[in-house]
Amino acid sequence: MTEVLRFNECNQQALTELLAQLGLQLCLVADNTEIPGSFWGDDEAGLIQSNIYVRSDTPVHSAMHEACHYVCMDESRKQKLHTNAGGSQTEENAVCYLQILLSDCLPDMGQSKMCADMDAWGYSFRLGSAQAWFSDDADDAIDWLKQRRLLEFADQLTHSHRAALLQ
C-alpha cells in the first residue's frame, strides 16, 4: 500500500497559504487528540465553518478534500457547516476534481501524488483509479465547477502558484 503524504511531511507554509486563498484557516490540533469537525474520525481533517483542523498525522489529501468541500458551498451552507459537508453526488465529484486540480499548488503533492493518495485511502471511481476518472470520466464534475465559475478560480490559483515557484 502506498504511504500517503501527511501534514508533518508536507510544505506546511504552502498548504496554509493555499487554504487562506480559499478562505480557510488551518488549525493545528495536538497529536493524540480528537480532531474537531472530522467526519471520518481518526486522523482525518475536520471542517467547522471556515476552519480546517489537522494533526501532524493528517493526510494532506484529507485536508484538501475538506477545503474543496468548503469552496463548493454557498454562503448559507458555510455558515452552518460543522463536520458533515453534505451536498449531492455531483458536488462530491466536483470536490474530488477540484482537490486534484489544486494539488498542483502544493510543491510536494501535485496531481499524480494526489491521485495515488486518494487511491491508497480508498476513494472509489468507476474507472478504477482517481487518475483514470480525472482524465476520462469527470465531465459531470467539470460542468458543475464551470457553472459556478470555480474552474476559472482554480486555474487562476494554479497559475499564480506556478509563477511564484518559478521566481
C-alpha positions in Angstrom: 0.0 0.0 0.0 1.2 3.5 -0.9 2.0 5.7 2.1 0.1 9.0 1.8 1.6 12.4 2.3 0.9 13.6 5.8 0.8 17.2 7.2 4.0 16.8 9.1 5.8 15.8 5.9 4.4 18.5 3.6 5.3 22.0 2.9 3.1 23.4 5.6 3.5 27.0 4.6 2.3 26.2 1.0 -0.7 24.4 2.3 -1.5 27.1 4.8 -1.2 29.8 2.1 -3.4 27.8 -0.3 -6.1 27.3 2.3 -6.0 31.0 3.1 -6.5 31.8 -0.6 -9.6 29.5 -0.4 -10.9 31.5 2.5 -9.9 28.9 5.2 -7.8 28.9 8.3 -5.6 26.0 9.2 -5.9 24.9 12.8 -3.3 22.5 14.2 -4.5 20.1 16.8 -2.2 18.4 19.3 -1.1 14.8 18.5 -3.2 12.0 20.0 -6.2 14.2 20.4 -9.6 14.1 18.6 -9.8 16.3 15.5 -12.8 18.7 15.8 -15.2 18.5 12.9 -13.7 15.3 11.5 -16.4 13.4 9.6 -14.4 10.2 9.4 -12.6 10.5 12.7 -9.1 9.1 13.4 -6.5 11.2 11.6 -8.9 12.7 9.0 -9.2 16.5 8.7 -12.0 18.3 10.3 -14.1 21.2 9.0 -16.1 23.7 11.0 -17.2 26.8 9.1 -14.0 28.3 7.7 -11.6 26.3 9.9 -9.7 23.2 8.7 -8.5 21.1 11.6 -5.4 18.8 11.2 -2.9 16.9 13.3 0.6 16.2 12.3 -0.5 12.8 11.0 -3.5 14.1 9.0 -3.3 13.1 5.3 -2.8 16.2 3.0 -5.5 14.7 0.7 -8.0 14.8 3.6 -7.3 18.5 4.3 -7.6 19.3 0.6 -10.8 17.4 0.3 -12.4 19.2 3.2 -11.1 22.6 1.8 -12.7 21.9 -1.6 -16.0 21.0 0.1 -15.9 24.5 1.6 -15.1 26.1 -1.7 -18.0 24.3 -3.4 -20.6 25.5 -0.9 -22.8 28.5 -1.0 -22.6 31.1 1.9 -25.6 29.8 3.8 -24.2 26.3 4.0 -20.8 27.7 5.0 -22.3 29.5 8.0 -23.9 26.2 9.3 -21.0 24.0 8.4 -19.9 21.6 11.1 -18.4 18.2 10.3 -20.7 17.0 7.6 -20.3 18.9 4.3 -23.3 17.3 2.7 -24.1 18.1 -0.9 -25.1 16.0 -3.9 -23.1 13.2 -5.6 -22.2 15.5 -8.5 -20.9 18.1 -5.9 -18.8 15.3 -4.3 -17.4 14.6 -7.7 -16.6 18.3 -8.2 -14.9 18.4 -4.8 -12.7 15.5 -5.9 -11.9 17.1 -9.2 -11.0 20.4 -7.6 -8.9 18.6 -5.0 -6.8 17.0 -7.7 -6.6 20.2 -9.8 -5.5 22.4 -6.8 -2.9 19.8 -5.7 -0.6 21.4 -8.3 -0.4 24.4 -5.9 1.5 22.2 -3.4 5.1 21.6 -4.3 5.3 18.2 -2.6 2.0 16.9 -3.9 0.9 17.6 -7.5 -1.8 15.7 -9.4 -0.1 12.3 -9.6 0.6 12.1 -5.9 -2.9 13.3 -5.0 -4.4 10.6 -7.2 -2.2 7.9 -5.7 -3.0 9.1 -2.2 -6.8 9.1 -3.0 -6.5 5.6 -4.3 -4.5 4.4 -1.3 -7.1 5.8 1.1 -9.9 4.1 -0.8 -11.7 6.7 -2.9 -13.8 4.7 -5.3 -14.1 5.6 -9.0 -15.9 3.8 -11.8 -12.8 3.6 -14.0 -10.8 2.0 -11.1 -8.5 4.9 -10.2 -8.6 8.6 -9.4 -6.3 9.4 -12.3 -8.4 7.5 -14.8 -11.5 9.2 -13.5 -9.9 12.6 -13.5 -8.6 12.2 -17.1 -11.5 10.4 -18.7 -14.7 10.4 -16.7 -15.2 13.7 -14.8 -17.4 15.6 -17.2 -20.2 16.0 -14.6 -17.7 17.4 -12.2 -16.2 19.8 -14.8 -19.7 21.0 -15.8 -20.6 21.6 -12.2 -17.5 23.6 -11.5 -17.8 25.6 -14.7 -21.4 26.5 -13.9 -20.1 28.1 -10.6 -17.0 29.6 -12.2 -14.8 27.5 -9.8 -12.7 26.1 -12.7 -11.7 29.7 -13.6 -10.9 30.4 -9.9 -8.8 27.2 -9.7 -7.0 27.9 -12.9 -6.0 31.4 -11.6 -4.7 29.8 -8.3 -2.7 27.1 -10.0 -1.1 29.6 -12.5 -0.3 32.1 -9.7 1.4 29.3 -7.7 3.4 28.1 -10.7 4.6 31.6 -11.3 5.6 32.0 -7.7 7.6 28.7 -7.8 9.5 30.0 -10.9 10.7 33.1 -9.2 
